[in-house]
Amino acid sequence: MIELSLVGLAGAFAGTIVAAFAYPPLVMAIQHGLRLRTPEEAALLRRAVLAFDILVFAGVGYWLGTLIAG
């Protein structure tokens, strides 16, 4: 059975909040660099960046929460 740490979950929540603030500038920078041609490409890019953003920041938040609080 997987045991989740309460402080780790709090860190993951904080990481998700950070991901929400980091998402708009990150998407704009990537879209500007790629110069997408169709709205479908832009929508797919936004979804992929959002998924990656949340996974990474929540994971780092969980790790930092367990590292700091034990």
C-alpha positions as CSV (number, residue, x, y, z in Angstrom):
1,M,0.0,0.0,0.0
2,I,1.2,3.5,-0.8
3,E,1.5,5.9,2.1
4,L,1.3,9.6,1.3
5,S,2.7,12.1,3.7
6,L,0.4,15.0,4.8
7,V,3.3,17.5,4.5
8,G,4.1,16.1,1.1
9,L,0.5,16.6,0.0
10,A,0.6,20.2,1.3
11,G,3.8,20.7,-0.7
12,A,2.1,19.2,-3.8
13,F,-0.8,21.6,-3.4
14,A,1.6,24.5,-3.1
15,G,3.4,23.3,-6.2
16,T,0.1,23.2,-8.1
17,I,-0.5,26.8,-7.1
18,V,2.9,27.7,-8.4
19,A,2.2,25.8,-11.6
20,A,-0.9,27.9,-12.1
21,F,1.1,31.1,-11.9
22,A,3.9,29.7,-14.1
23,Y,1.6,28.4,-16.8
24,P,0.7,31.6,-18.8
25,P,4.2,32.9,-19.3
26,L,5.5,29.5,-20.1
27,V,2.8,28.9,-22.8
28,M,3.3,32.3,-24.3
29,A,7.1,31.8,-24.5
30,I,6.7,28.4,-26.2
31,Q,4.0,29.6,-28.6
32,H,6.1,32.5,-29.6
33,G,9.1,30.3,-30.2
34,L,7.2,27.7,-32.2
35,R,4.9,30.1,-34.2
36,L,2.1,27.6,-34.5
37,R,-0.1,27.7,-37.6
38,T,-3.4,26.3,-36.5
39,P,-5.6,26.8,-33.5
40,E,-5.6,23.0,-33.0
41,E,-1.9,23.0,-32.7
42,A,-2.1,25.8,-30.1
43,A,-4.8,24.0,-28.1
44,L,-2.7,20.7,-28.1
45,L,0.4,22.6,-27.0
46,R,-1.5,24.4,-24.1
47,R,-2.9,21.0,-22.9
48,A,0.5,19.4,-23.0
49,V,2.2,22.3,-21.2
50,L,-0.5,22.3,-18.6
51,A,-0.2,18.6,-17.9
52,F,3.6,18.8,-17.8
53,D,3.6,21.9,-15.6
54,I,1.2,20.5,-13.0
55,L,3.1,17.1,-12.8
56,V,6.5,18.7,-12.4
57,F,5.6,21.4,-9.9
58,A,3.3,19.1,-7.9
59,G,6.1,16.5,-7.8
60,V,8.7,19.0,-6.8
61,G,6.4,20.4,-4.2
62,Y,5.7,16.9,-2.7
63,W,9.4,16.2,-2.6
64,L,10.3,19.5,-1.0
65,G,7.5,19.1,1.6
66,T,8.7,15.7,2.6
67,L,12.4,16.8,2.5
68,I,11.8,19.9,4.7
69,A,9.3,18.5,7.2
70,G,10.4,15.0,7.2
